[in-house]
């Protein structure tokens, strides 16, 4: 429960006009400075503000008010609410950008596209509160003000914080290696294959073709060839001579 009453200045106006509480008691209850309460009593502060009765609004009980009026040292305490108002949860959506800074968003988008191309469109939208259409136009150079755009850091423009920017960049970096492997394919061999020893050469039919020949194998003895031919021819000549007699 909040310790500050609703419409504190209007409540202070009513307490000044309708009670005998000290300025310090009213200032403590309404979370104001005592001089500001004194200015309300003098008509210099909160001029034109209508007083709000804290008793009818359920913020203060009559018994608590009477107790404080009798004891100047007593501090007023808010009454417990009979009806609990549910807390309003803020829905997640695009980051709100002030109107005065919306004209700087295209420059910030151009800076992010050039310096952090790994960021997705959804991440850029979360950072500076833009649209996919604007991002696509700046990327394709079809934006109406393309010629005048200059890349400017969105942190320096006040469109986002350095913590949020670093978080989105780190998040995109974690997803980038998996995408690169899918696009380029696996090009590295396992360590078992690169560090394994080379197998010994096996005996193959054509393994001797690369071996240099010896000199005695390349040189042919002509005399021995003719001697061999003469030995083969002699038996045939002896048979012809016997048949002639």
C-alpha angles and dihedrals in degrees: 000000000000116000092211119081121236113269094006096191093050089048090050090051091054093046091050092049100040108030140050095229119139121253089248092055093049092044092051093048096045095037093240134130116265090236089055090053089049088052089053089053091049092048093243096109131049093012111181095017113130115227120250118216107227091197096058090042090055096242097112134027123226091235091055090049093050092047091054092047091056095045117043090194093058116104119217118241127204117250119244113260116246092204118050113217112214115242113255110235116212112234118229115251143130115325112265113243121198115244091242091059101040092092089062095057096088090055090050092049091052090051092051093048092052100040101032109028089160091073116103123228091251090056093051089049091053092049102050105008102245134136134257090242093058092047091050092049093051092046092050092040092238095120114125091237099040095127092056099044120114125187109249128174108254090216091060089048091054093239094122141000127257090239093057092046093050091047094054093045092051090047092052091047091057092054096043100074092057091051092050092052091051093051100042100032128221110312101162122087121224117267091243091063097043095048098040116110118252114260119251115259111264126220108265131175092249097039093106093057092083093048112100114243122242120249094243090055094052095047116077120210104227095188094057091051093055092045090055091051092052092053091053093049099050099073091054092052092050091055092053092051094052093051092056096064 
